[in-house]
Amino acid sequence: MAKYIIMPKLGFNMDQGTVVRWLKKEGDTIKEREEILEIETDKTIMPVEAPCPGILRKILVGEGETIAVALPIGIIAEEKEDIQLLIEEAVRRLEKKDQPITSPKGEETNEKVALAKTQLTLNKKVSPRAQRKAKELGLDLTQMKQDLKVDTINEKDVLNYYKKQQDTTVKMKGLTSIPYTGMRKIIGDRLSQSKFTAPHLYFTCSVDMTLAQQLLITKLKGLISEKITINDLILLVTAKVLGEQPKLNCSLLDGNIVYYHRVNLGLAVALEEGLMVPVLRNADSKNLRDLSQEAHRLIQLARERKLAPEDYQGSTFTVSNLGMYGIEQFTAIINPPEAAILSIGEIKRIPTVIETNGKEEIAVRSIMKVTISVDHRLIDGIVAAKFLKDIRKYLEFPEKFIL
């Protein structure tokens, strides 16, 4: 029996996905649970498995096109099975951007069939998403067909055509223009909402990391293969302090302030396409070695765009470290629905006044700037200040955390 391949919902906040690449072509034989295409969400690229065995009879959504979750993207059926009604129903649903569909059952009215056939004929050459995108960008589809010399046009063709036009227009000015779409746009929309919805409050302190650096070298001299870093220590200390001060480990959900009993620590990872935040689950219950290994695993998966939904969903607090890029200090935007984010700057060797045996003297120390951004609706200034004070205390005297 013929079945639709639908755009899957891979996370609670996912409402649409983009077809990146079809791994099979129309006419190919498909095994059940065989990977048949790749889709892109706001966080990662994931394969989609076949819901049943059969033949890929129809690809409904082309590469580069974005549609809502639960809408059809292809049809699997037997070789000689009649799928015309499924195609017509799918085209109608895609055009209307309806919600989940099922295979049509029973007899269709002549009027309904005629309408679906008309819509199918109109959309054979240009997909619905391509029509909408062309209208949005002010492009002439007739002229585009002539320029591209192709029979069919999908949304990816429209975006590439628009980019080429923009590149041609601005090349003489030494500029490059690309569409503001995909992962970049999703990140921008989420952070804009956070910045203009949650009143951000910022606190910064300087942390003397001299002892921490020395301890990592001396205590871990025989454990170099584990690649434990200062960033791992920062993650560990942050998780421990959150466990002690749970008022920062919270979210505003449906009008209620929700306090989490476990610390799921988000770790910001910069990619060329944008920012991903894999999650260190139950970070407050892990030791330095275990936390380090898990962090390195997730960072590698993020860079390879292989994170599963459970790897990047459910964070309760985020740490963003730009110290390795030479950034001394910055204020980060809170990652919703969290209530706070910790920003880590570069460790610099700076002449500093210290007290030794009751006397003040100047010494060169390793100083790092740490900034916390909090949602002032949920977290008072005194709570944020105390949190930052304890972060500094544990980082400056980290003996009990070094294994």
N, C-alpha and C positions, 0 to 999 in steps of 0.2 A: 504493500500500500504506500502511495506517495506521501512524503512528509516534507514540511518546510524545514530549512535550516534557519534559525532565528538569531538575531543579535542578542547574545547572552548578557545578563546583568551580573557582572563580576564583583560588584561591591555595593554597599548600602547607598553611597552617594553617586553611583554611576547612573546617568540617565541617557547616555548616547555613546556610540562607539564608531570608529572609523575603520573601514576595510583597508588594511595595509597591503595584503598580498594574497591572491588565491594560489594555494599549493596544488590544486587540481583544476583541470579545464573541463568544459562541457563535454560529456560523452565518456569521461573516465569512470571506471568501476571503483566503487568506494566500499571499504570495509567498515563495519560498525566501530565507532570510537577512533577511527583513523583521523589524523589531523588533516583538515581540508583547506583551511585558510588561517590568516593571522589578522587580528584586530588590535587597534590601539585605543586604550582608554586614556584618562587624564594622567595616569601614573605609569603605565607600562604597555608593552606589546605582548599579547597572549595568543596562543593557538586555540582554534575552535575545532572540536571533534565532531565527527558525523553522528547524528542521532540514530542512524540505522544503516544497514547495508543497502547497496543498490547502485544506481548510476547517477552521476551528477547531470541531471537533465537540463537544468536552467540556473544561470547565475543572474540574480535579480539586482544586485548592488555591485557596482564596479569598484575597482581599486581607487582609493583616495576619497570615496564618498562616505559621508557621515550620516547615520540615521539613529533614531531612538531605539532603546533596548526593546526587545520582544517583538520587533518587526521582522518580516521575512527577508532573508538575503540570498536564498537559493532554494532549489527543490531537488530532492533525491527521490527517484522512482525506478520502477522496472523499465526495461528497454522499450517496450511497446505500450506502456501504460499511458492513457490519455490524461494529460496534465493541463489542458487548456483552461479549464475553470479555475484551477489553482493559480495559474499565471495571471488571469484576469482579476481575480480577487486580490492577489498580492499587489498588482499595479494600483488598484483602487485604494488599498490600505496605505501603500507608500505615498501616494499622491496626497491623501488626507492626513498622513502621519498619525493614523489610528493607533490604538493600543493593541495588546496581544491578540493574535488571530488563531483560528483553528481551520483545518481543512474544510472547505465548503461541503455541506451535506444536503441531500435531497435535490429536488428540481429547482432551478432558478427560474424566475419569471423572464419572459421574453424581453421585457423592458430593462431588467437588471443586466441580463447578458449583453444586450445591445449597447448599454452604457459602458460596460466594462470593455467590450471589444473596441468601442470608439476611443476610450482612454488608452488602450493598449496600442492602437494604431498611431495615435498622436505621440506616444512616448517611445516607440521603437527606435527612433533615430537619436533622441535626446532624453536622457534619464530625468525623472522629476527633480532630483537634487541638482542636476546640472542646469535645468531651466530656472530654478529658484536662485541659484548662485549667479548665473549670468545676469538675471534681472537685478539682483542686489549690486553687482559690480558695474552695471550699465553696459553690458557687452551685447553685440549683435550676433545672435546664433547663426543666422544665415551667412554673414560675413566670416564667422569663425569656421563654418564647414568648408567654405571656399578656400580659406587660408590653410587649414589643416589637411584638406583633401582626404577626409575620412567619412565613413558612412554613419558611425555612431559616436556620440559624445557623452562622457560622464563628467562628474564633478571634478575629478582630478585633471581632466583635459581643460576644463574651464579655468581652474586655478593656475595651471601651467601657462595657458595662453595669456591670462591676465598678467602674470609675473613677467613674461617675456615682453609684453607691451610696456609695462612699467620700467623694466630694465632698459629698454630701448629709449624711452622718454627721458630717463634721468642719467643715462650713461655719459652724456656730454658734460654733465655737472659733477661727475665723479661720485655719484651716489648709487646705492643699491636698494631696491624696494622688494619686499616679499610680503605675501598676504599674512595678516595677523589672524592665524587660525590654529587649530590643533592644540597641542600641549601648552604652547606659549600663551594662547588666549585663555585657556582654562585656568592656568596659574594666575594670570593677570586678573581675571574676573574674581577669583577666590580671594586674592590678597586685597583687591580694591574693596570688596565687601567687608573684609576684616578691618581694614584701616579706617573706613568711614562709618562702620557700625560700632566697633568696640573702641571706647576711649582709651588710648594707649598711655601708660605711665612708665617712665624709664628711670632706672638707677644704674650707676656705674661705679665700680671700685677697682683699685689696683691690687694685684695679687703677686706676692713674691714667690716665684716658682723655683728658686735656686735649690732648695732642699729637695724638692720633688725630682728635679733633673738629676741631682746627685744620687738619690736613692734608686731611681730607675736604672742607672748605670751600674751601681755597686751591687744591689740586691738581685738584679736580673742578668748579671754578667754571663751566667751559664744557661740562660734561657733566651738567647738572641733569636732562635728559630721561631719563637712565639710572637715576635714582632710587637711586643707590648709598647705602646706609645703614651706620650703625655695626654693625647686626646682620649685614650682609653681610661686613663686615671680621672680625667675630667668627667667622663660619662659615669663612672662608678661613683664618684663623690656626689654628683648631681642626683643620681638615683637614691643614694643613702639619705641625703638631706631632704629630698621629697618624701621619703618614707617617714622621716621625723617631723616634717612640717606639711601635712596633707592638705592644708588650705590652698596650696598652689596647684595641687593635682586635681583639677576640677574642670567642668564645662558648664555652659549655660545651654540647656536643652529643653525645648518646649516650655519655656517659662519657669523652669526649675534649675537650681544650682545642684549639679550632680558631683559628688566627691568620690573619687575612685579609691578602692582599697589596694590596688596593685599599681605599680609604676611601669607603664609601657612607654619607654623613652624613644621619641622620634629623633632620628639622626639625619640631618640635612646633608644631601649629597648633590653636588653641582654636576650637571651634564650639559652638553652643548645645546640640547633642546630645551633645557630649563632645570628645575629643581625637583628632586624626588626625596621622599622622607621615609625610608624603611624604619621598621619598629623593632626595638629591643624589648621583647616581652618579659615582664616580671624582672626588670633590670635591678630592682632593689634587693632581690634574693640571690643574685649572682656574685661570685668573687671576681677579682680583676682578670684572672686568666680566662675564665669562661666568657666574661663579658667582652674581652678583647677578641676572642676567636669568633664569637657571634657577630660582632660589629664588622670585622674584616670580611666575613662571609656575605653579609648583607650589602656592604659597599661594593663588592665585586659583582654581585647579582644586579645591583642597581646600574652599574656602569655597562653591563652587558644587556640591559633592558630585559632581564629574565625574572624579575620579582613576581611572585604569585600574589593575589589579592591579600592573603593573610599576612604577607610580609610587609605591607605598607598601610594597613588599616588598623584603626583602634589606638593610635598614639594618644597619650594624655598630657605630654609635655615634650617640647623639642629643644635640642641643642644644635646650634649652627656655629661652626668653627671656620673662620676665614683667615686664621693666623698663618696658615701655610702659603697664603697669597700675599703676605706682607701687609695685611690690613691691621692697623693698630687698634682701631675701635670702630664699632658700628652699632646701629640700632635696628633690630630685625622686626618685621611685621609678624604678628601672632598667626600661627597656623590654625585656622578654625577647624573644629569647635573648641580647641584648647583655650586656656586662659592665660598662658605665659610662654615665653621662649627665651632661652639664654644664648647670648652672643659672645663668642670667644675671639679675642684679637691675638695679634702676634706677640711672642715672647721676645722682649728686647733687653739687651744689656744696658743698664742705666745707672749712673752714679746716684746713690740713695743714702739718706741719713739713717743710720741704724744705731741701736743702743747695745753696747758691749760692756759688761761689768759695771753698769750704772753710768757709763760715759757715752756720749754721742760721738759718732765718727762717720766719715763718708766712705762707702764701699760700693763697688760695682756689683749689682744684683740683677737677676733675671726677672723682669717685671712684665706681667700680662694684664691687659685691661679686660674686664668682664662686665657685660651689660645685661640687665634683665628688662624685658618688656612685659608688662602685665595688663590685663583687661581690668580697668579701674572699677568696672561695674561689679566685679566679683572679688577683687583682691585689693585690700587697703595698702597704703604706702608703707606703713610700719611692718606689715607682714612681708612685703617684698624686700624691705631693707634688712630684716632679720634673716631672711633666706640667703641674701647675698653675703651677709656677715658670716654665716656658717659655711658657705661655700669657700670663702677666703680662708677661714680658720682651718678647714680640713685639707685644703690644697697646700697651705703653707706648712702644715705639720702632718704629712700623710703616712707616717710610719706604719700605722696599723692596716693600711690598705695595700701596702706593698707586700707581695707574697714571696 
